[in-house]
């Protein structure tokens, strides 16, 4: 007589399998926000470190030359950015060797028909500088479709009142500026030097309003009346050239609080505008002060306080 041996079952039932899947799904649901939070914190810390490096470079530049670099170089066509002047102090000596400050930083046209050839500085202008790019900015430091290298960090021209003209602005970086530490009468810890904003997304626009600028024709004021889509065209290349000193590429102001819902606006000369500090960090932006300190400023900062942080000698009280 053959004796049958009953073998024990080794597999899972369908119900057991579903229970295991449900448990895994719950664990993933619990862990994913935590992982995303850690990543966001790491990106913000790295961004803060970049601004600290820029702050050190600014003070070393000041120590060597007795002043901060100009926000926009003069005379035309030498319209270089503060970023270009800081290269030797950002451990970019080799790149500095590629820059010819006697030539235009990039090719541009001054109406009606004057063209300045920036080909001599093209090799430098297309070189990506990691310190000038915020890790949280998904652009990677380039406007899609552009060969130029950009930056996530902009120098503060001031409060942005009266359409934020670059001439004799009330901040630290403006047209032909040569501001010294002793000129910052409001206190270096109370005065913004740099902040962040997202690099443009390219294309025809408007797309993501946080990444585009409305450019109105001519050199006039940027007001609530003129800064309407029907009055201009979309510029989607914000921050696209770290080497050029203007609102479109390397300068911003405090006309609006951080991360406003509305798009930025500037005129065709890119020397007047409302260009806000913007970031992909949740709840605010990172700001470098003139004393080299870096802090996170929330989006809900009072407008008056935000304006006061932009001026070098406005005499406004700073209230947190």
Secondary structure, DSSP 4 states (H G I P E B T S, - for coil): -PPPPPPPP-S--HHHHHHHHHHHHHHHHHHHHHHHHHHHHHHHHHHHHHHHHHHHHHHHHHHHHSSPPPSB-SSTT--B-HHHHTGGGGT-HHHHTT--TTS-SS-EEETTTEEE--GGGHHHHT---GGGS-TT-TTTTS-TT--S---SEEEE----GGG--STT-SSSS-BT----GGG-TT-GGGSEEEEE-PPP--SSS-SSTTS-EEEESTT----TTT-SGGGEEEE--TT--TTB-STTTTEE-SSS-TT-SSPEEEETTSSSEE-----SSTTEEEEEETTS-EEEEETT--HHHHHHHH-SS--PPP--
